[in-house]
Amino acid sequence: MSKDTPAEETQDSQDKYIVPGLERGLRLLGEFSSKDRTLSAAELARRLKVPRSTVFRLLATLEMMGFVERTDGGREFRLGMAVLRLGFDYLASLELTELGRPLLDRLRDEIHYPCNLVVRDGRSIVYVAKSVAARPFTSTVNVGTRLPAHATVLGRILLEDLTLGELRELYPEPRLEVFSDSTPRTVEELYEMVQRDRERGYVLHEGFFEASISTIAAPVRDRTTRVVAALGATIPAARIETTLLDPMVEQVREAAAELSRLLDYRPGLSGRVAGA
């Protein structure tokens, strides 16, 4: 008789504590996204590969607790306010955002442009804090907004620590999705780009994701020496005045470095060097 491996034994011990109904309910919530804001019970049943009656019970429970709500027609569902409250409670509990918000406000007051703090979630960046400037500037970016990591300046910062092999695992497709003329087309091109960013210590790119927006960003590291966030300033212009450029870059870098120190980052400790 064959014996289970340690990994199989661990998996078996974990599986016996899993609550199937709770797992399905959480998977159901995970199907909603910025692209799929509303979904029907039939579509959810198809995606989760469970009977429609099961989905109806899950939806009824989640609706009662405020995690989903019916759309105007009543045939489709969307995320409810309870999800939003959880999200904001989570963001408020993060040491990163608690320490970062005052620095964002100070940087905003110094440069008079919107400032943001983002983290990476897989192939996306997620805005976890922002500070809006007084000058008029219409932005579609809010706390919770997700954008593609490979196609954004802030995302490039958050990919700096990944090896070429790790990037290939994250982006197994031969060609990357293109959002502008500046978007890297392949993983190899992306890797070369983020390694140049890493050596420079910051990123300044005019019109990288949107033609009319320029971004200055720098990495935030914690006690592990890894990049845990990107701190950046958004300038609503395709080009930045040369006389303003150097001072703004330095101010963004100083704010990111200060937040890193607050997170107990010590530059003298050697982190992993990214390689192939």
LINJOHU-V136194 format. One record per pair of residues at least 12 apart in sequence whose ideal C-beta (glycine too) atoms are under 6 Angstrom apart, sorted by the first residue. I is the first residue (numbers start at 1). J is the second residue. D is the distance in Angstrom with one decimal. If there is no record, write none. Layout:
i:j:d
I:J:D
I:J:D
This chain:
i:j:d
24:58:6.0
25:58:5.2
28:44:5.8
28:58:5.5
31:47:5.5
32:79:5.0
37:78:5.6
38:71:5.2
38:76:4.3
38:78:4.8
40:75:6.0
40:76:4.9
41:55:4.9
41:56:5.7
59:77:6.0
66:80:4.6
66:81:5.8
66:82:3.6
67:80:5.2
67:82:4.6
67:83:5.6
68:80:5.1
91:128:5.5
96:229:5.8
97:128:5.3
97:129:4.7
99:262:4.7
100:117:4.6
100:129:5.3
100:259:5.4
101:129:5.3
103:255:5.0
103:259:5.4
104:129:6.0
104:131:3.9
105:131:4.9
107:255:4.5
108:131:4.2
108:133:5.5
110:251:5.4
111:233:5.8
111:248:5.3
111:251:5.8
112:133:5.4
113:133:5.2
113:233:5.1
113:235:5.3
114:132:5.4
114:133:5.1
114:234:4.7
115:131:4.7
115:233:5.2
116:130:4.8
116:232:5.4
117:129:4.2
117:229:5.7
117:231:5.5
118:154:4.8
118:230:5.2
119:229:5.2
120:149:5.8
120:158:4.0
123:149:5.6
124:146:4.4
125:147:5.4
125:149:5.2
125:154:5.4
125:155:4.7
126:146:5.4
127:141:5.9
127:143:5.4
127:145:4.7
130:143:6.0
137:236:5.0
150:176:5.6
150:190:5.4
151:179:4.3
151:183:4.7
151:209:5.7
152:209:4.9
153:203:5.0
153:205:5.0
153:208:5.2
153:215:4.0
153:217:5.1
154:217:5.1
154:230:4.3
154:232:5.1
156:194:5.1
156:197:5.4
156:203:5.6
157:203:5.9
157:217:5.1
157:219:5.0
157:230:3.7
158:230:5.3
159:194:4.9
160:194:5.1
160:198:4.4
160:227:5.4
161:226:5.4
161:227:5.2
161:274:6.0
163:274:5.2
163:275:5.6
164:191:4.9
164:276:4.4
167:187:5.1
167:191:5.4
168:187:5.4
171:187:5.0
182:208:4.7
202:218:4.4
202:253:5.3
203:217:4.9
204:216:5.0
204:249:6.0
206:238:6.0
206:239:5.7
207:238:5.1
212:238:5.5
214:235:4.4
214:237:5.9
214:240:5.4
215:232:5.4
215:234:5.8
216:233:4.9
216:248:5.8
216:249:5.6
216:252:4.7
217:230:5.1
217:232:3.5
218:231:5.8
218:252:5.3
218:253:4.7
218:256:3.7
220:256:5.2
220:259:5.0
220:260:5.3
221:260:4.7
221:265:4.4
222:263:4.1
222:265:5.7
223:264:4.0
225:269:5.4
225:271:3.2
231:255:5.8
231:256:4.3
233:252:5.3
